[in-house]
Structure formats: C-alpha cells, structure tokens
C-alpha cells in the first residue's frame, strides 16, 4: 500500500489547468442558461421545435451540470493546495 497520499503529498494538477480552472464554472453556467433558455424560446414559438433543438438543449444542460460540478470540485482542490 502506498502511504504517500496520507502524508499530504497528493499529485499536483498541471499549472496550465490551475490558472484557468475557474473558467470551467463560468462555461458550465453559460451552458446551463443556454439549455434552459432554448426550451423557453420553443414554448414561446420564437424558435421552431425540432429534435435537433431538443437534443441540443438537453445536451447543454447535461454538459453544463457536469462541467460546473467538475470546475467547483477542482477549484476547491486547487484552493486547498495553495
């Protein structure tokens, strides 16, 4: 068993990720807003309903939730490491 993780010597994230990890939360928020706005525009008959727009909005919501959660977790991980 490798005990180096219990001593606090965790593997570090690459520096290029650490600099821009907060942007993942912003991208996730924009995806979530787009995924919620698109069905609302379809209900108001501003955008015509089609399978493409439905799948796009569902995909934006799913990817937005995942990227926001990943960005939140990694951001707290990076803040804790500093």
C-alpha positions as CSV (number, residue, x, y, z in Angstrom):
1,X,0.0,0.0,0.0
2,X,1.3,3.4,-0.9
3,X,1.1,5.8,2.0
4,X,2.3,9.0,0.3
5,X,-1.3,10.2,-0.1
6,X,-1.9,10.1,3.7
7,X,1.1,12.4,4.3
8,X,-0.4,15.1,2.2
9,X,1.8,14.6,-0.9
10,X,-1.0,14.5,-3.3
11,X,-0.5,14.5,-7.1
12,X,-0.5,18.1,-8.3
13,X,-2.6,19.4,-11.2
14,X,-0.7,20.8,-14.2
15,X,0.0,24.5,-14.0
16,X,-1.9,25.3,-17.2
17,X,-5.1,23.8,-15.6
18,X,-4.7,25.6,-12.3
19,X,-4.5,29.0,-14.0
20,X,-7.9,28.6,-15.8
21,X,-9.8,26.1,-13.7
22,X,-12.3,28.8,-12.6
23,X,-13.4,29.3,-16.2
24,X,-15.0,25.8,-16.2
25,X,-17.6,27.0,-13.8
26,X,-18.4,30.0,-16.0
27,X,-18.7,27.8,-19.1
28,X,-21.0,25.4,-17.2
29,X,-23.2,28.3,-16.1
30,X,-23.5,29.6,-19.7
31,X,-24.3,26.1,-20.9
32,X,-27.0,25.7,-18.2
33,X,-28.5,29.1,-19.1
34,X,-28.5,28.2,-22.8
35,X,-30.0,24.8,-22.1
36,X,-32.8,26.4,-20.1
37,X,-33.4,29.4,-22.5
38,X,-33.7,27.2,-25.6
39,X,-36.9,25.3,-24.4
40,X,-38.3,28.5,-23.1
41,X,-37.9,30.1,-26.6
42,X,-39.5,27.0,-28.1
43,X,-42.6,27.3,-25.8
44,X,-42.9,30.9,-26.8
45,X,-42.8,29.9,-30.5
46,X,-39.8,32.1,-31.2
47,X,-37.7,29.0,-32.1
48,X,-39.4,26.2,-34.0
49,X,-39.4,22.9,-32.1
50,X,-37.3,20.1,-33.6
51,X,-35.4,17.1,-32.5
52,X,-32.1,18.9,-33.0
53,X,-33.0,21.8,-30.7
54,X,-34.4,19.4,-28.1
55,X,-31.3,17.2,-28.0
56,X,-29.1,20.3,-28.1
57,X,-30.8,21.8,-25.1
58,X,-30.7,18.6,-23.2
59,X,-27.0,18.1,-24.0
60,X,-26.3,21.7,-22.9
61,X,-28.0,21.1,-19.6
62,X,-26.2,17.8,-19.0
63,X,-22.7,19.1,-20.0
64,X,-23.3,22.3,-18.1
65,X,-24.1,20.5,-14.9
66,X,-21.1,18.2,-15.3
67,X,-18.7,21.0,-16.1
68,X,-19.9,23.2,-13.3
69,X,-19.5,20.4,-10.7
70,X,-16.1,19.4,-12.0
71,X,-15.0,23.1,-12.0
72,X,-16.3,23.6,-8.5
73,X,-14.5,20.5,-7.2
74,X,-11.2,21.2,-8.9
75,X,-11.4,24.9,-7.8
76,X,-11.7,23.9,-4.2
77,X,-8.9,21.3,-4.7
78,X,-6.6,24.0,-6.1
79,X,-7.5,26.5,-3.3
80,X,-6.8,23.8,-0.7
81,X,-3.4,23.0,-2.2
82,X,-2.3,26.7,-2.0
